[in-house]
Amino acid sequence: MPLKRDPHHQRDHHESAATEIDQLSEMLSQDQSKHARRLLKSMHPAKIASLLERLPREQRVAALHQIDARTEPKVLAQLSPALRTQLTWDLDADSDSSRDTGSDPDAGSGEEPETQLNLVLDALDQGKLKRIAKLFRKLHPARIAGLLESLPATERARVWDMVESERSAKVLRHLHEEVRRRLAAEMDLEHLVEAARGLEPDDLVDLIQDLPTATGRQILDAMDQRERERLQSMLSYPEDTAGGLMNMDQVAVRGNIGVGTLLRYLRLREELPPNTDKLFVIDRRHQYQGILRTERLLTARPEQSIAELMETDFEPVPADQSSDAVAQRFEEEDLSSAPVIDADGRLLGRITIDDVVDVIREQGARALTGMTGLDEETDMFAPVLASSRRRAVWLGINLITAFLAAWVIGLFEGTLEQVVALAVLMPIVASMGGIAGSQTLTLVIRGLATGQLGRSNTRILLLKEMGIGLLNGLLWALVVAALAILWFGNWTIGAIIAVAILLNLLCAALSGVAIPLLMSRLGIDPALAGSVVLTTVTDIVGFFAFLGLATLILL
């Protein structure tokens, strides 16, 4: 016996649908695109399709603009063919109108990044999010990532919804760690797993490490057993080691097979992993034996064996080697890929140049931002509280060092009261020492990072920098002394500042070499804290020398 539908339930359902249509229609008519987007995001695709069918034609396109790129195909699949065709035509007509207003996404795909960013911002202001989706379809994932990082957090979330599911994984790969973590946290698990499947294993490992533990475990559980075991093996290594950098898409072969057999095997694969400039030779126990370069393979005779052609002197990379050391070797030897082995000599995977480029970029960013206490992965549009908390620590450290310099000045308060000209000239002494010391500091930090500076040549570098400090000190001491004499008409003050500058530049050269070496031995990154310590030393020495000499001679 068929069940009778409850008329009250049907009436409630129709009333609910009518209310939602009225709400959506009102939001669209009042240009409340954010509210409309939020309402549509909470609905099932079938329900969104039902609402689109009931909306007036002029509001359908406006509503479709607020549907994210991952949900749009599911919504369109629920529509009748006639309505689907009509919506597609209306969207194309809307794009044609954007050309007249200078907001054409087709034109933006070949423009400068600033122009593309302006197109995205204009589309956000007008609520025409599908223009962003159209622009993104023509851009490289790395450029999309750059545009996302150029937006504040709220707008970034809206724009991220316009990235198609099949491309979201590639875009995630190019995002900085903090931005990637925030966007991934906003994705539902289904879309996140779908995006994760499109990532290379090494990039997927990086993503899992950035996510909350529970979310990372859910992604692993969604993978098949073989893929899950590979990922868990890679996750067992710290991300700043060779094991954390490697991927497991290498081509490994036995040394006892022939060239003809290997070529037939490679043809069966149809496609080689990216950056495959060499194959790795192993034995039956998976022990690393050597490499076979692809150019050598292609020019060999079919009857030759792999053992005849392989290079046994190519050093593999230990899995626990630091990523900085790996980057240095790739740079020195101009490598495109290198094998990674465990402590027992078994082949684990390989590191490719694209991963090393990321390490080098991070090194440069760390050196640049570390001197001011900023994290190189910090999101430019991170929340105010998070950013202020990071910077407050370094402002506090700087305050302590400033008080030390002020304390030295306070020791000579009586001298400054009697000879006011000294207060005018003090910044010159401090500035000259700070700049000279920073030059030496930068040189030494670079030498430590590249491995060019060690115990054997430290003394030579120190003598060289002291010589530079002496010559520059004599030159600029005479220049500043002459200017001080012309300014104040006092030969004694000119002589005092000349001696102070000479002493401070010599101290700056010594400190610029000694401070990073000492910090490196203590396990502290000199790029992060070296400039703060150096500035404190040159300020204190400069003020003490200048004011101390003035006290002895003038009073």
Secondary structure, DSSP 8 states (H G I E B T S, - for coil): ------HHHHHHHHHHHHHHHHHHHHHHHTT-HHHHHHHHHTS-HHHHHHHHHHS-HHHHHHHHHTS-TTTHHHHHHHS-HHHHHHHHHHHHHHHHHHHHTT--HHHHTTS-HHHHHHHHHHHHHHT-HHHHHHHHTTS-HHHHHHHHHTS-HHHHHHHHTTS-HHHHHHHHHHS-HHHHHHHHHHS-HHHHHHHHHTS-HHHHHHHHHHS-HHHHHHHHHHS-HHHHHHHHHHHTS-TTBHHHH-BS---EEETTSBHHHHHHHHHHH-S--TT--EEEEE-TT-BEEEEEEHHHHHTS-TTSBHHHH-BS----EETTSBHHHHHHHHHHHT-SEEEEE-TTSBEEEEEEHHHHHHHHHHHHHHHHHHTTT--TT--TT--HHHHHHHHHHHHHHHHHHHHHHHHHHHHTHHHHHH-THHHHHHHHHHHHHHHHHHHHHHHHHHHHHHT---HHHHHHHHHHHHHHHHHHHHHHHHHHHHHHHHHH--HHHHHHHHHHHHHHHHHHHHHHHHHHHHHHHTT--HHHHHHHHHHHHHHHHHHHHHHHHHHHHH-
